[in-house]
Amino acid sequence: MRGMSLWLALVTVAAACTPAPRDPAAVGLACETQAARQIPPNTQLRTTPRVAVPPRPVCGFGAFVIQPARVAGGESYSIDLNAGLRRRAVRQCMARALGRG
């Protein structure tokens, strides 16, 4: 009986020493929050290039017409230059927290 209680005590101690499994969703949220604090967004406003399209003849529906000149492009958009760096920081944090790195 003494051997059984000693074995049970050793198993209990060994179980207490192994790290508890971590919830990947909770770790992911914590890592995303940490990365957002450490690497803030660097949002920049950019514009696509403007291109002048000259007039051109178009034949359609039995008629010959000249399509007028026009300007294409010039649309504005925003971009976060730190998004890729933040994704890398999240992946590294999760790898460390889940013991895979």
C-alpha positions in Angstrom: 0.0 0.0 0.0 2.9 2.3 0.7 4.3 1.8 -2.8 0.9 2.7 -4.3 0.7 6.0 -2.3 4.3 6.9 -3.3 3.5 6.2 -7.0 0.3 8.4 -6.7 2.3 11.2 -5.1 4.9 11.0 -7.9 2.3 11.1 -10.6 0.6 14.1 -8.9 3.9 16.0 -8.7 4.8 15.2 -12.3 1.3 16.4 -13.4 1.8 19.6 -11.5 5.2 20.2 -13.2 3.9 19.9 -16.8 2.7 23.2 -18.2 -1.1 23.4 -18.7 -2.2 23.5 -22.3 -2.9 27.0 -23.4 -6.0 28.1 -25.4 -4.7 29.2 -28.8 -7.5 31.7 -29.2 -6.7 33.4 -26.0 -3.0 33.4 -26.8 -3.8 34.8 -30.3 -5.8 37.6 -28.8 -3.1 38.5 -26.3 -0.4 38.4 -29.0 -2.5 40.6 -31.3 -3.1 43.1 -28.5 0.6 43.2 -27.6 1.7 43.6 -31.3 -0.8 46.4 -31.8 0.6 48.2 -28.7 4.2 47.7 -29.8 3.8 48.3 -33.5 1.2 51.1 -34.2 -0.4 51.5 -37.6 1.5 53.6 -40.0 -1.4 54.6 -42.3 -0.5 56.6 -45.5 -2.7 58.0 -48.1 -1.6 57.2 -51.7 -2.9 57.9 -55.1 -2.8 55.7 -58.2 -1.0 57.2 -61.2 -3.0 59.3 -63.6 -2.8 58.3 -67.3 -4.0 60.4 -70.2 -5.7 58.2 -72.8 -5.7 60.0 -76.2 -8.8 60.0 -78.5 -9.2 57.0 -80.7 -11.4 55.9 -83.5 -14.0 53.2 -82.7 -16.2 51.4 -85.2 -19.3 49.9 -83.8 -23.0 49.4 -84.7 -22.3 50.4 -88.3 -21.0 53.8 -87.3 -17.5 55.3 -87.0 -17.0 57.6 -84.0 -14.1 59.1 -82.2 -13.9 58.2 -78.6 -12.9 61.4 -76.7 -9.7 61.7 -74.8 -10.0 60.9 -71.1 -7.9 60.7 -67.9 -7.8 57.4 -66.0 -6.4 56.8 -62.6 -5.9 59.2 -59.8 -7.9 57.2 -57.2 -6.9 57.6 -53.6 -6.4 54.7 -51.2 -4.9 54.1 -47.7 -2.2 51.6 -46.8 -0.8 50.5 -43.4 2.9 50.1 -43.9 3.3 48.3 -40.5 0.7 45.6 -41.2 3.3 43.0 -42.3 5.5 43.7 -39.4 2.6 43.3 -36.9 1.7 39.9 -38.5 5.3 38.7 -38.0 5.2 39.9 -34.4 2.0 38.0 -33.7 3.3 34.8 -35.3 6.5 35.0 -33.2 4.6 35.8 -30.0 2.3 32.8 -30.6 5.2 30.5 -31.3 6.9 31.5 -28.1 3.7 31.3 -26.0 2.6 27.8 -27.4 6.2 26.4 -27.2 6.7 26.1 -31.0 9.6 28.4 -31.5 
